[in-house]
Each structure stands twice: as structure tokens, then as C-alpha cells.
Amino acid sequence: MQDQGTALIKFSEAELECLVNSLYITTSLKVPTENNGDWKTPYRMLLKEVEGINYQLKEKKRDFINDTKSDYQTPEKKCDVCED
């Protein structure tokens, strides 16, 4: 497995959800085969990895939204009144 390369693939959030759904459907199929469903193993592994990526994406998005909200909710600094 060490001689395998990696590729950067860009997905939108909707495309990632579609990929998760497709992999879930593929792994939950009941197909009679001689190898007793061993053909599903790479798809299960890929589904687990894609679900992890999807979770990370949602967490980053949630963190960004929470950071933005906290910026709006912080009270403004008030100036001290100068005495002349």
C-alpha cells in the first residue's frame, strides 16, 4: 500500500453528501455472491473515510459560524470621557 499515490479532489458539500449516500447504498446492498460480500470491503473503508471528511467539514463550518457570531456579540469598547 505504500506505493500508492494520493490525489487532491475538490467536492462541494452537496457532492460530498451524495457520495456518502451512494457509498452507504452500495455497502447495504444484498447481493448473493460466492465470496460472501467481501467485494464490499473497499467501499466500506471508503465510506468510513468520506464520513470522517464530511464530519471535519461540518465541524470547520460550525466553528467558522460560531467565531463569526462571537464577533458580532462582543460589546464595543467605550471611550473614556476626556476632561478639558
C-alpha positions as CSV (number, residue, x, y, z in Angstrom):
1,M,0.0,0.0,0.0
2,Q,3.0,2.4,0.4
3,D,3.5,2.6,-3.4
4,Q,0.0,4.2,-3.8
5,G,-0.3,7.9,-4.6
6,T,-2.8,10.4,-3.4
7,A,-4.9,12.9,-5.3
8,L,-6.5,16.2,-4.3
9,I,-10.2,16.1,-5.2
10,K,-12.4,19.1,-4.6
11,F,-16.1,18.4,-3.7
12,S,-18.9,20.7,-2.8
13,E,-20.8,20.0,0.4
14,A,-23.7,18.7,-1.6
15,E,-21.5,16.4,-3.7
16,L,-19.9,15.0,-0.6
17,E,-23.3,14.2,0.9
18,C,-24.2,12.5,-2.4
19,L,-21.0,10.4,-2.3
20,V,-21.7,9.4,1.3
21,N,-25.3,8.3,0.4
22,S,-24.1,6.4,-2.7
23,L,-21.5,4.5,-0.7
24,Y,-24.0,3.7,2.0
25,I,-26.4,2.3,-0.5
26,T,-23.7,0.3,-2.2
27,T,-22.5,-1.2,1.1
28,S,-26.0,-2.1,2.2
29,L,-26.9,-4.0,-0.9
30,K,-27.8,-7.6,-0.5
31,V,-26.2,-9.4,-3.5
32,P,-25.7,-13.1,-3.5
33,T,-22.0,-13.7,-4.4
34,E,-19.5,-16.5,-3.9
35,N,-17.2,-14.5,-1.7
36,N,-20.0,-13.7,0.8
37,G,-19.9,-9.9,0.3
38,D,-16.1,-9.4,0.5
39,W,-16.4,-7.1,-2.5
40,K,-17.9,-4.5,-0.3
41,T,-14.8,-4.1,1.9
42,P,-13.1,-1.3,-0.1
43,Y,-16.4,0.5,-0.3
44,R,-16.9,0.3,3.5
45,M,-13.4,1.6,4.0
46,L,-14.0,4.5,1.6
47,L,-17.4,5.2,3.2
48,K,-15.7,5.4,6.7
49,E,-13.1,7.8,5.3
50,V,-15.6,10.0,3.5
51,E,-17.8,10.2,6.5
52,G,-14.8,11.4,8.5
53,I,-14.1,14.1,5.9
54,N,-17.7,15.1,5.9
55,Y,-17.7,15.4,9.7
56,Q,-14.5,17.5,9.6
57,L,-16.0,19.8,7.0
58,K,-19.1,20.3,9.1
59,E,-17.1,21.0,12.3
60,K,-15.0,23.6,10.4
61,K,-18.1,25.2,9.1
62,R,-19.7,25.2,12.6
63,D,-16.5,26.7,14.1
64,F,-16.5,29.4,11.5
65,I,-20.1,30.3,12.1
66,N,-19.6,30.3,15.9
67,D,-16.5,32.5,15.5
68,T,-18.4,34.9,13.4
69,K,-21.3,35.1,15.8
70,S,-19.0,35.8,18.7
71,D,-17.5,38.7,16.8
72,Y,-21.0,40.2,16.5
73,Q,-21.9,39.6,20.1
74,T,-18.8,41.2,21.7
75,P,-19.7,44.5,23.3
76,E,-18.0,47.5,21.8
77,K,-15.3,49.3,23.8
78,K,-16.5,52.5,25.2
79,C,-14.2,55.6,25.2
80,D,-13.4,57.3,28.5
81,V,-14.7,60.8,28.7
82,C,-11.9,63.3,28.4
83,E,-11.9,66.2,30.8
84,D,-10.8,69.5,29.3
